[in-house]
Amino acid sequence: MELIFLGTGAGVPSKGRNVTSLALMMLNERNAIWLFDCGEATQHQILYSQVKLSKVEKIFITHMHGDHIFGLPGLLSSRSFQGGDSELVVYGPEGIKSYIETSLALSGTHLSYPLRIEEIALDGMVYQDETIKVSCMELDHGISSFGFRIEESDKQGALDAEGLMQKGIKPGPLFKQLKDGEKVTLPNGEILDGKDYIGPTQKGKVLAIFGDTRSFAREEELARDADLIVHEATFEAEKGEMARAYMHSTTKEAATLARNAEAKRLIITHISSRYDKETSEQLVSEARSIFPKTEIASDLRTFEI
């Protein structure tokens, strides 16, 4: 599982940062890619990445500001040209359905795949299957803006293949039976219980991906014990009043959240164009003074989870 940042800027594109979009790569886990937000020129950024539009299964839109949605109609159209034929589901706040349908209709765009659009109005479960679940929480940004918590199901422990081979059992049908927790009888009459050869359960990963927001008390619930938090840090710490006025967050606020939520890692993004490459390093230093395991996103950078 990997995260690829396709755009990490705030408000408008700059020479160093495109506007917001993030790809969650789950090719090994489910042979699929999920996108979070789709700002202008996201499909251009994708051309320089490992992302294949035909593999995009779901798109989660945090809110309806242009720097998070203006790339969506073009990307949906291009997916047809790149061989996408499987269903694509878009989740987003109220208005996303009208925006997409109007854009496609007025531009005469025909999609070669089924498109389903689900609007979010309340906190709670957005999607769930046997391997993963996604819940959302409304944030504090002036318009309806959501954060998403992605939780992998726990995975069965690894089979002790070496121990079994030492007993003369070769990989094959017996391995599968034992991995399924069954009991098997060997030619010599010995009975093996698969449960004795399966390692500890592997805890599923937890991600918290925030849309634009200013700091508020309940956001810790979304981030609690996360393996990784992605949070905006539009402003440096000393611009707290400006951040609150514009309903955004500072480096200090993002790092404090990660510390208080007892998360393992924090990636800050949605960086104002006022910060160049050098001053962006100052932003991550501010955050690390509070939460040492902080990194700053840059366009096309990949983070392994």
N, C-alpha and C positions, 0 to 999 in steps of 0.2 A: 504494500500500500504506500502510495506516494502522493505528495501535494506538488502541483506545478502552478506557480503564480504567473498568470498571463497578463495581469495588470495590477499595479500596486499604488497608483497615484490617487489623489483626492480631487474631486470636482471636475477638473479639465485635464486632458493629456498634456504631458510635457515631453521634452526631448529625452528625458531619462526614464520616465514612467508613463505607461498607458493607464487608462482608467480601469476600474475594478473588474477582475474576473479571476476565478480560482478553479483549477481542475483537480478533483480527487480521483486518482488512478487506482482502480481496483481490478486490474486485468487478471492477476493470479487468483483473486478471491471470487470474482463473478464475471470475468471477461467483459467488464463494463467501465465506463467513465462517467462521473457525475460532475456537473459544473455548478458553481455557486457564483451567481451574478454574471452579467454579460454586457459589459460596457462597450462603447463604440470601439470598433476595430479589434474586437476579441478574435474574430476569425482570421485577421491578419497575423496576430500574435501566435495563433495556433499553427500557422505555417512554419514557424521556427521552433516548434515543440514536438513532443512525442504524441500529442493528442490527435486521434483520428475521429472525425465527426461521426462516422458510421458507428463508432463504439459508444457515443454519448447516449446514455439511457435515461438520465434524469437531469433536469436543470432546476435549481432552487434559487429563486429571486428574493433577496432580502427586503427590498423596498423599491418604490417606483421613481426614484430620482434618476435623471437621465444618464448619469455616469455609471449606473448599474444596469440599465436596460436598453440603451440605444443601439447596441450591437446585436440584439436578439432577433429581429426579423430577418436580417441578412444571414445570420448563422443558421437559422431554421431552413431558409431557402437553400443554402449551400449544402446542407446535409443531404438533400436529395441528389445533388450532382456528384456527391462523393460516395454514392452507393448505399446510403442509409435506407433500410426498408423496415426495420423493426420499430415498434411503438416507442415514441418519446413522450415523456410526461414532464410538464412544467408545473412547478409549485410556486405560488407567489401570493402577495396580498391582493385584496380586492382591487379590481381594475386591470389586473394583468391579462385576464381573458379578453376584455374589450380591446386592450392595446394590441395584442397579438392578432386577433381576428380582423380588426380594422386595418392594420398594417398589411396583412397578407391579402385581404380582399381588395383594397385600393390599389395595390401594386400588381394585381393579377397573378399572384404567386400560387403555384400548384405544388403541393408536397406529395412526394412519392411514398410516404409512410404515414401511419396513423399518429395523430397528435392529440394528446389529452392534456387539458389544462385544469388544474385544481386550485381554487382560491382558498387562502388561509384567512380566517377571521379571528380565531381564538388560539390561546396557548394550548398545547397538547400534542398528541401523536399525529404526525404527518404521514408516515409510511412505516410499515413493518412487514418483514417476512421471516423465514426461519433462520436467516443468517445476520440480519441487521435491522435496526430500527432508528427512525429519525423523529425527534420531537422538536417543537419550536417554542419560543418565548418572545412576546412583543417587547421591544426595547424602548428607549426614550430618545426620539429623534424628530419630534414635531409632526411627522407623518407616520403612518403605520410601517414599522421597520422591525424585522424579525432576526433573531439568532437561532441557529440550528445546533442541536446536540445529536451526534451520530454515534451509535453504540453497536459495536460488533457483538454477536453472540459468543459466549465462551466456546472454545474449541476442545475437542477430545485430545487427551494427552497422546504422545507418540508411542507407538508399539516398540517394545524392547526386542528389536530384530536380532541384535547380537546375542542376547540371552537365549533366544529360541534356536538360533543356528548352532549354538553350543550344545543343544540337546539333539542336534541332528535334523532339525526341522528346516526345510528349505522354503524360500519365498514361494507362495502359491495359494491354493484354496484354504489351507489350514491357517495361514497368516490372516486371511480375511475373516475367517470364523472367529479367531481369537481377538482380532481388532474390534469385531462386533460384540465382544464381551461374552461369547459363547464358550461352553466347555467342549473339549475334544479329547478323544481317547487315542493314545498312541498304540502302535502295533505291540508294544511290550506290556500294554495294559495300564500304563500310567495315564492319569487324567490331569489335563491342564485346564485351568480356569483363565480365560482371557483377561479377566479383571486384574489378575496378578501380574500381567505383562504390559499393562497400559500405564504410562506415566501420568503425572499430575495434570489436571485440566489447565489449559492455557487460557488465561484471561483475555477476553476480547478487548480491542482498542476502543478508546473513547475520545472523540474529537468535539470541540466546541467552536463553531464558526459564527462570529458575530457580524451582523450588519452594522451600519452606522448608528452610533449611539453616544449619548453622554453617560457618565457614570451614574448608576443608581443601585439601590441596595439589593434588589432581587437578582441581579445578574450573576451572583455567585452560584445560584441554583443551577444555572445552565452550564457552568464551568466546573462544578464540583468534581474533584479527583480526575480530571481529564488528563489523558496522556499528552494532549496538545491543544492549546488554545490559539485561535487566530483572531486577533482583535485589532481594531483600528487604533492608530495613535497619530491623529492628524496634526497635533500640535506638541511642542516641547512643554516641559513641566511648568515653566514660569508663565505660560499663557493659559492658565486654568480658567480665568474669567472669559477670555475669548472663546475657549472651547465650549464652555457652558452656554454662552450666548448663541453660538452657531450649532449647538447640540451635537458636539463631537467630544472626543476623549483626548487626553494627553498621555504621554509616555508613562508618567507616574501613575495615572489611574489604571492603565492597562496592566502594568506590572503589579500594582497593589491587588488588583483582582486575582491575578494568577497566584500570587502568594497566599492570599486569604482563602482561595478555593483549593489550595494544596494540589495544584496541577504540577505536571512533570516538566512541561516546556511551554514557552510562549513565543509566537511569531507576531511581530507588529507589522502593520501594513496600512494602506490608505494614507500615504504620507503627503503632506501639503507640498505644492510645487515651490514653496519658498525655501525648502531645504534641498541643497545640492548634495552631491555624493559625500563631500567632506562633513557637512553639518548633519547629514543623516547618521553618520557614525556617532555623533554626539547624542542623537536620540536614543540609539541602542545602548549607549553607555549610561544614560540616565535611567533607563529601564533596568539595566543589570545591577545598578546600585541597590535596587529594591528586590528584584527577582533575577538572580544570576543566570538562569537558564533561558535567557531571552535572545532571540535572533531577529534580524530585520529582513523583511522580504524585499526582493528586487525582481524586476520583470524577467520571466523565464527561468528563475531559480527553482530548483527541485529540492524538496525536503523528504527524506525517507521517514516513515512512521514506524 
